[in-house]
Amino acid sequence: MLPKIITMWFLFIFIVLIPITYRALMALNFSNIFNRSSTWQIRFLMMLISIILAFLASFAFISIIERIVSVI
């Protein structure tokens, strides 16, 4: 039962963090790296980075919770 709950929380945190990290990445200026007419490439890069960051943050949170539960 506990692994299913942990997996459910992982997916919930992951899905919630994707738009939050995307909004945070919008503050960065990627136009210096790409040409002016490559907006889809900048959006793709931002989405990819936001998915990676959301996965890492949710994985870190869940691994901390698993360690706390294993101690108890």
C-alpha positions in Angstrom: 0.0 0.0 0.0 2.8 2.5 0.9 4.6 2.2 -2.5 1.4 3.0 -4.3 0.9 6.1 -2.2 4.5 7.2 -2.7 4.1 6.7 -6.5 0.9 8.7 -6.5 2.5 11.6 -4.6 5.5 11.4 -7.0 3.2 11.8 -10.0 1.2 14.6 -8.3 4.3 16.6 -7.4 5.9 16.0 -10.8 2.8 17.3 -12.7 2.4 20.3 -10.4 6.1 21.3 -10.7 6.3 21.2 -14.5 4.3 24.5 -15.0 6.0 26.1 -12.0 9.5 25.4 -13.4 8.4 26.5 -16.9 7.3 29.9 -15.5 10.5 30.2 -13.6 12.5 29.5 -16.7 10.6 32.2 -18.6 12.6 34.7 -16.6 15.8 33.5 -18.2 16.9 35.0 -21.6 17.5 32.2 -24.1 17.5 34.5 -27.1 21.2 35.1 -26.8 21.8 31.4 -27.6 19.4 31.0 -30.5 18.5 33.0 -33.6 15.6 35.4 -33.5 13.3 33.2 -35.6 13.7 30.1 -33.5 11.0 30.5 -30.9 9.8 26.9 -31.1 13.3 25.8 -30.3 13.5 28.0 -27.3 10.1 26.8 -26.1 11.1 23.1 -26.6 14.3 23.7 -24.7 12.4 25.4 -21.8 9.9 22.6 -21.7 12.6 19.9 -21.7 14.5 21.7 -18.9 11.4 22.2 -16.9 10.4 18.5 -17.2 13.9 17.5 -16.1 14.0 19.9 -13.1 10.5 18.9 -12.1 11.5 15.2 -12.2 14.7 15.8 -10.1 12.8 17.9 -7.5 10.0 15.4 -7.1 12.4 12.5 -7.0 14.5 14.2 -4.3 11.3 15.0 -2.3 10.0 11.4 -2.5 13.4 9.9 -1.7 13.6 12.1 1.5 10.1 11.0 2.4 11.0 7.3 1.9 14.0 7.6 4.1 12.0 9.3 6.8 9.4 6.6 6.6 12.0 3.8 6.7 13.4 5.3 9.9 10.1 5.4 11.6 
